Amino acid sequence: MSDGRKSKVYQKAYAFSIRMVKLYQYLCEHKKEYVLSKQLLRCGTSIGANIAEANGAISEDDFSHKMPLSYKECLETKYWLSLLKDTGYLLKKEYESLFADADEIAKMLFSVLKATRINK
C-alpha cells in the first residue's frame, strides 16, 4: 500500500480529528457537557484512525474491513453533531461547518468504498 498519510481523505480526516478534540475541550470547559461530547470525540477521531489502519493494511481484505468502519464512524459523528445542535450545545454556524466537513469526508470515503468494491 502507498503512504496513506498523503491521501486527501486521510488529511481531511486528520484535520477533522483535531477539530473534534478542540470541540470536546470547548464543550467540557465552557458548556459543562461531558457525555455527548465524549461520544463525539470517540467517533470523530476514529474516522482518521481507521483510515490510518486501512492504509497500513497487509491485505485487500484487511483494507476492505477498515474503510467501511471509517465511513460508519463518520455517519455516527454526523448524528452526534446534529444531537448537540438540537439540544443547544452547538450554535447553528458551528454545526454547519463541522457537519459540512463530516459530510465531505463521508462522501470521499463512500467513493473509496465504491471503487474498492468495483475492483474486486
N, C-alpha and C positions, 0 to 999 in steps of 0.2 A: 504494500500500500504506500501511497505517497505521503509526504508530510502534510497531514490534515490541518495543521495549525495555520496554514496559508490559505485554506479554503474560505470562501466568503461566508458560508453558513457557520463555520467554526468561529470566525472572527466576530460575526454579529451575535452569536450565542454567548461568547465570552464577554463582550461589551454589555450584553443584556444581564449577564450574571452580576457584573459589577453594579449595575443599576438596581438589581434585586437586593444585593447586600446593603446598599445605601438606603433603599426604601425600607428595608427591615429595621435598620438603625433608626431612621426617622420615625417610623410607626411606633417603635418601642419607646424612644426617648420623648417624643412630643405628643403622641396620641395615646400612650399607655396601652397599646394594643399588642398582645403577645401571642394569641392563639392563631388567628387567621394569618397574621404576618409570618409566623413560623412555617405554616403550610406553604405559603407563597415562596418563602426563601428556599425551602426544600425542593419544590418542583421547578422553580425558576432558575436555580443554579444547576439542577440535574440535567437540564436540556444540553448545556455545553459539556458537562461531564460525560454524558452518554455519547455525544459526538466524538469526544476525545477517545473514548474506549473503542468506538466503531472504527476510528481512523487507525487505531493500533491493532485492529483485528488480525487474527492469524489465519482466517479463512473467510470465504464468502458467506458461509453460514453464520459465522461469528458477527460479521458486519451486518448481515440481514437481521440479526437478533437485536442489535443495539440501536440501529437507526429508528426503528418503529418506537422504541422506548422514548427516544428524544422527542418524537412527534407527539406521543401521548402526554408526555410531561408538559409540552408546550400548550396543548389543549387544556390541561388541568390548570396551568398558570393563568390562562385567559379566564377560566372560571373564577379563580380566587381574586383576580383583579376586578372582575365585574361585581363580585360579592362585596369587596372592600369599597367600591364606589357606591353601590346601592345601600350600604349601611353607614355611609357618611365619613368613612375614614380616608377616602381619596377624593380630591376635587375632580370635577369633570375633565379639566385640562390635563391634570396629571394622568388620569386614567386613559384618556385618548392617546397620549404619547406612548405610554407603556403598552397599551393594548395594540397599537399600530405596530410597534416593534415585535411583539409576540406574534402577531398575525403574519408579519413578513417572514419571520423565521419559520413559522408553521408552513407557509406556502413553499419556502425553499426546501424544507425537509420533505414535504409531500412530493415535490418534483424529484428529489433524490430517490425516494421510495419507489415512485412510479418507474423511473429509469432503471433501477435495480431489478425490479420485477420483470420488466420487459426483456432485460438482457439475460434472464435465467432460462 
